[in-house]
Amino acid sequence: MTTTADMTEARGGGRLVVDGLEKHYRLDGAEVQVVKGVSFTIEPGTFTSLLGPSGCGKTTTLRCVAGLETSDGGAISLDGRVLSTGSEHVSPDKRDVGMVFQNYAIWPHMSVYANAVFPLQVSAGKLPRKQARQRAMEALELVQLDAYADRPATALSGGQQQRLALARALAHRPRLLLLDEPLSNLDAKLRDTMRNELRGLQQRLGITALYVTHDQSEALSMSDRVAVMNGGRIVQEASPKDLYFAPTDRFVADFVGRVNLIPAVVRDRDANGDALVEAFGTRLVTPCPAGSGTGAEVTVTVRPESVRWHEASVDRPNLLPARVARVEFLGEIVEYEAEILHERTTVGRIVARGAPMDSPAEGSSIFVELAPRACRVLAA
């Protein structure tokens, strides 16, 4: 039996480069550009997610990489081999990629084994029967379905069907694995389990993966890099942690998790280069990118879990008097909304999250702390 290490070594490669990708459609007689100069690189053995709302161009980008769509501009290459440009197009079966679809695309009239082996029997690199069987069974073993090989595919649970779709994509040992929202049809608990299994399998095999999702928790928990798309463009690409805590774009800050967006005006800078901004009728200290001069209108962002509260005033920067307007118990956390007060008048609201055993009471007067290092400034 071939080992996982042998499979990884046999596969090799997997560096994907997408450069200036463009794609147009004709809708109702008009030409609509859905992918607008998208560029990114995925290094071998890493996991990258395209994250964004419906209609942002992420699935079209994935389908162009797979060869299921013909691009209208730019170039796509895998390990230096050009797969498509505006004038040439390598067919999907010759791209050395595996793909897992949102609906799994399982053949219901076939057994589990027949589903896994089928691509090896009809692809351009068709394998001899004995070798094809060995590859298919290895793939089923990887996803813990080898004991179900003779079972009808329709007798599998949703999670097992997702694994079967993955096994079928891995059976021919592709250089690149493409996944189009493969967990969206699963219930919440199974989705959490399967994303851990999928990420673990990708890491064990060392295969390069490109994953499309609208679920920010999936993208953040599974990826080495995340590219956020909006309106056909990548607006920010970064590690999950940098994307979450240091967004460079208002859309990214708002789309990736919960966030407080506080309108402010830059008034000065301190000796550390941090900005003194006016917000809620007072001055806050926050890191601020170069180029935001005095008088600039900006947005201060702070994540709810970074907000702290105190029963009494303490000697710390960015401390704001507040009244608790709402407390919501969510199980593992408590979310509360605080009305920010200035001269006893409500001037804004802050949403905060914390441990369930440490939350203020609804209607109580508190002080909200926005730690300077938890704040970020975005240009208006």
C-alpha positions in Angstrom: 0.0 0.0 0.0 1.3 3.4 -0.9 1.8 5.6 2.2 0.6 9.2 2.6 4.2 10.4 2.3 4.6 8.4 -1.0 1.4 10.1 -2.3 2.7 13.5 -1.4 6.1 12.9 -3.0 4.5 11.5 -6.2 2.2 14.5 -6.5 4.8 17.3 -6.1 4.6 20.9 -7.3 1.5 23.0 -6.9 2.5 26.7 -7.2 -0.5 28.6 -8.7 -0.1 32.0 -10.1 -3.1 34.1 -11.2 -2.1 37.3 -12.9 -4.6 40.0 -13.9 -7.5 37.6 -14.5 -10.5 39.0 -16.2 -13.9 37.5 -17.0 -16.9 39.0 -18.8 -20.5 37.7 -19.3 -23.2 39.0 -21.6 -26.4 39.5 -19.6 -29.6 40.9 -21.1 -27.6 42.1 -24.1 -25.0 44.0 -22.0 -21.5 43.0 -21.2 -20.8 42.6 -17.5 -17.3 42.2 -16.0 -17.4 39.9 -13.0 -13.7 39.4 -12.4 -11.6 42.6 -12.7 -7.8 42.1 -12.8 -7.5 39.5 -10.0 -4.0 38.5 -9.1 -2.6 36.2 -6.4 0.0 33.5 -5.9 -0.4 30.3 -3.9 2.8 28.6 -2.7 3.1 24.8 -2.9 1.5 23.0 0.0 -0.4 26.0 1.3 -4.2 26.6 1.8 -5.6 29.9 0.4 -9.3 31.0 0.6 -11.2 33.4 -1.6 -13.7 35.0 0.7 -16.5 37.3 -0.1 -20.3 37.8 -0.5 -22.4 36.3 -3.3 -21.7 37.8 -6.7 -18.2 39.1 -5.8 -16.5 36.9 -8.4 -14.9 34.3 -6.2 -16.5 31.2 -7.7 -16.0 32.5 -11.3 -12.3 32.9 -10.4 -12.2 29.3 -9.2 -13.9 28.0 -12.3 -11.4 29.9 -14.5 -8.6 28.2 -12.6 -10.3 24.8 -13.0 -10.8 25.5 -16.8 -14.5 25.3 -16.5 -14.7 29.0 -17.6 -12.6 30.6 -20.4 -10.9 33.7 -19.1 -11.0 37.0 -21.1 -7.7 38.3 -20.0 -4.8 37.8 -17.7 -2.9 34.5 -17.2 -3.1 31.4 -15.0 -0.2 29.1 -14.5 0.6 26.0 -12.4 4.2 25.2 -11.6 5.2 27.4 -14.5 2.9 25.7 -17.1 0.5 28.2 -18.6 -3.1 27.0 -18.3 -4.9 30.0 -19.8 -4.4 33.5 -21.2 -6.8 35.7 -23.1 -6.0 33.6 -26.3 -5.2 30.1 -25.1 -7.1 27.6 -22.9 -6.0 24.2 -21.5 -9.0 21.9 -21.0 -10.0 21.0 -17.5 -8.9 17.3 -17.8 -5.4 18.4 -18.8 -4.8 20.9 -15.9 -3.8 18.4 -13.2 -6.3 19.8 -10.7 -8.9 18.1 -8.6 -12.2 19.8 -7.7 -14.9 19.4 -5.0 -18.2 21.0 -5.8 -20.8 22.6 -3.5 -23.3 19.9 -4.2 -20.6 17.1 -4.2 -21.7 15.9 -7.7 -21.9 12.3 -6.5 -23.2 9.8 -9.1 -26.2 8.3 -7.3 -26.4 5.1 -9.4 -22.8 4.1 -8.5 -21.2 2.6 -5.5 -18.7 4.5 -3.3 -15.8 2.7 -5.0 -17.2 3.3 -8.5 -17.5 7.0 -7.8 -13.9 7.2 -6.6 -12.4 5.2 -9.5 -14.5 6.7 -12.3 -12.2 9.7 -13.0 -9.2 7.4 -13.3 -11.0 5.4 -16.0 -12.0 8.2 -18.2 -9.4 11.0 -17.8 -6.7 11.8 -20.4 -4.2 9.8 -18.3 -6.4 6.7 -18.0 -4.8 4.1 -15.7 -4.7 0.3 -16.0 -7.5 -1.4 -14.0 -5.3 -2.7 -11.2 -3.5 0.7 -10.7 -6.8 2.6 -10.9 -8.2 0.4 -8.2 -5.2 0.9 -6.0 -5.4 4.7 -6.3 -9.1 4.8 -5.7 -8.8 2.6 -2.5 -5.9 4.7 -1.2 -8.1 7.8 -1.6 -11.0 6.2 0.1 -8.7 5.1 3.0 -7.5 8.7 3.4 -11.0 9.9 4.0 -11.9 6.8 6.1 -14.4 5.4 3.6 -12.6 2.3 2.4 -14.9 0.1 4.6 -17.9 1.5 2.6 -16.4 0.9 -0.9 -19.3 -1.5 -1.9 -22.1 0.6 -0.4 -24.4 2.6 -2.7 -23.3 6.3 -2.7 -26.8 7.4 -1.9 -26.6 5.4 1.4 -23.9 7.7 2.7 -24.6 10.6 5.1 -24.0 14.2 4.0 -20.6 14.3 5.7 -19.6 11.0 4.1 -20.7 12.2 0.7 -18.5 15.2 1.1 -15.6 12.9 2.0 -16.4 10.8 -1.1 -16.3 13.9 -3.3 -12.9 14.8 -1.8 -11.6 11.2 -2.3 -12.6 11.3 -6.0 -10.7 14.7 -6.4 -7.6 13.2 -4.7 -7.6 9.9 -6.4 -5.5 11.0 -9.4 -3.1 13.0 -7.1 -3.6 16.5 -8.5 -1.1 19.3 -8.1 -3.9 21.6 -7.0 -7.1 21.0 -5.1 -10.0 23.3 -5.8 -13.0 23.5 -3.4 -16.2 25.4 -4.1 -18.0 25.9 -0.8 -18.0 22.2 -0.1 -19.3 22.5 3.5 -22.3 24.8 2.9 -24.8 21.9 2.7 -23.9 20.5 6.0 -25.4 21.3 9.4 -23.4 23.6 11.7 -21.8 21.0 14.0 -20.8 18.7 11.1 -19.5 21.7 9.2 -17.1 22.4 12.1 -16.0 18.8 12.2 -15.4 18.5 8.5 -13.4 21.7 8.2 -11.0 20.4 10.8 -10.7 17.0 8.9 -10.3 18.8 5.6 -7.6 21.1 6.9 -5.8 18.2 8.6 -5.9 16.1 5.4 -4.6 19.0 3.3 -1.7 19.5 5.7 -0.8 15.8 5.9 -0.7 15.4 2.1 1.0 18.8 1.6 -1.3 19.5 -1.3 -1.9 23.0 -2.6 -5.5 24.1 -2.0 -7.7 27.0 -3.2 -11.0 27.2 -1.3 -14.0 29.4 -2.0 -16.4 30.4 0.7 -18.7 33.2 2.0 -18.2 32.0 5.6 -15.5 34.0 7.3 -15.1 31.5 10.2 -14.2 28.8 7.6 -11.7 31.0 5.9 -10.0 32.2 9.1 -9.8 28.8 10.7 -8.5 26.8 7.7 -6.3 29.1 5.7 -2.7 30.1 5.5 -3.8 33.1 3.4 -7.2 34.7 2.8 -8.0 37.0 -0.2 -11.2 39.0 0.4 -13.1 39.8 -2.8 -15.7 42.5 -3.5 -17.1 43.7 -6.8 -14.8 41.4 -8.8 -11.6 42.5 -7.2 -9.4 41.4 -4.3 -9.6 44.2 -1.7 -7.1 42.7 0.8 -5.0 39.5 0.9 -3.3 38.6 4.2 -2.9 35.9 6.9 -6.1 35.3 8.8 -4.9 37.1 11.9 -3.7 40.2 10.0 -6.9 40.2 8.1 -9.0 40.2 11.2 -7.0 42.5 13.4 -5.5 44.8 10.8 -8.0 45.4 8.0 -7.0 48.0 5.5 -10.4 48.4 4.0 -13.8 49.3 5.5 -15.5 46.5 3.6 -13.0 44.0 4.9 -13.3 45.2 8.5 -17.1 44.9 8.3 -17.3 41.7 6.4 -14.8 39.7 8.4 -16.4 39.2 11.8 -18.2 41.7 14.0 -16.7 45.2 14.3 -17.5 48.6 15.7 -17.0 51.4 13.1 -16.6 54.7 14.8 -16.5 58.0 12.7 -13.7 60.2 13.9 -11.5 63.2 12.9 -7.7 63.2 13.3 -6.7 66.1 15.6 -3.0 65.5 16.4 -0.3 62.9 16.8 1.6 61.9 19.9 5.3 61.2 20.4 4.8 57.5 19.4 3.2 58.5 16.1 -0.2 57.4 17.2 -3.2 59.6 16.3 -5.3 61.6 18.6 -8.7 61.4 17.1 -12.0 63.1 18.1 -14.9 60.7 18.5 -17.8 60.6 20.9 -17.1 64.2 21.9 -13.7 63.2 23.3 -10.2 62.3 22.2 -9.0 58.7 21.6 -5.5 57.4 21.1 -5.1 54.9 18.2 -2.5 53.7 15.8 -3.0 55.5 12.5 -1.5 54.9 9.0 0.6 57.6 7.4 -1.2 60.0 5.2 -4.1 60.7 7.6 -3.2 64.3 8.5 -4.8 66.7 10.9 -8.5 67.3 10.1 -8.8 64.0 8.1 -12.1 62.2 8.5 -11.4 58.5 9.4 -13.1 55.5 10.8 -11.8 53.9 14.0 -12.4 50.1 14.1 -12.4 47.9 17.2 -13.6 44.3 17.6 -16.3 43.6 20.2 -14.1 41.1 22.0 -11.4 43.7 22.4 -13.6 46.1 24.4 -13.2 46.0 28.1 -15.6 47.4 30.8 -15.1 48.7 34.3 -17.5 49.5 37.1 -15.6 52.7 38.1 -13.2 55.1 36.4 -9.6 53.9 36.0 -6.5 55.7 34.9 -6.3 54.3 31.3 -6.5 55.9 27.9 -9.7 55.7 25.8 -12.0 55.3 28.8 -15.6 56.3 28.0 -18.6 56.6 30.4 -21.5 54.4 29.2 -24.8 52.9 30.1 -25.6 49.2 29.3 -28.6 49.2 26.9 -28.7 45.5 26.1 -27.2 42.2 27.3 -27.6 39.0 25.2 -26.5 35.6 26.5 -25.1 33.5 23.6 -23.8 30.5 25.5 -20.0 30.6 25.4 -20.1 34.4 25.3 -22.2 37.4 26.3 -22.8 40.3 23.9 -23.8 43.6 25.3 -24.4 47.0 23.8 -23.3 50.2 25.6 -24.6 53.7 25.0 -21.6 56.0 25.1 -22.3 59.2 27.1 -20.9 62.7 26.8 -22.1 65.2 29.3 -24.9 62.7 30.1 -26.1 62.6 26.5 -25.9 59.5 24.3 -23.4 60.2 21.5 -22.9 56.7 20.1 -23.0 52.9 20.8 -20.4 50.2 21.2 -21.0 46.5 20.9 -18.8 44.3 23.2 -18.4 40.6 23.9 -17.0 38.8 26.9 -17.1 35.8 29.1 -20.6 34.9 30.3 -19.6 35.0 34.0 -18.1 38.5 33.6 -20.7 40.8 32.0 -22.3 44.1 33.2 -26.0 44.2 34.1 -28.5 45.7 31.7 -29.2 49.3 32.7 -26.0 49.7 34.7 -23.6 52.6 34.4 -20.1 51.5 33.4 -16.9 52.7 31.8 -15.9 51.3 28.4 -12.2 50.9 27.6 -11.0 50.9 24.0 -7.4 49.9 24.4 -5.3 51.9 21.9 -3.6 48.7 20.4 -7.0 47.2 19.8 -8.1 50.1 17.6 -7.3 50.6 13.9 -7.8 53.6 11.7 -9.3 53.4 8.2 -9.4 56.4 5.8 -12.9 57.6 5.3 
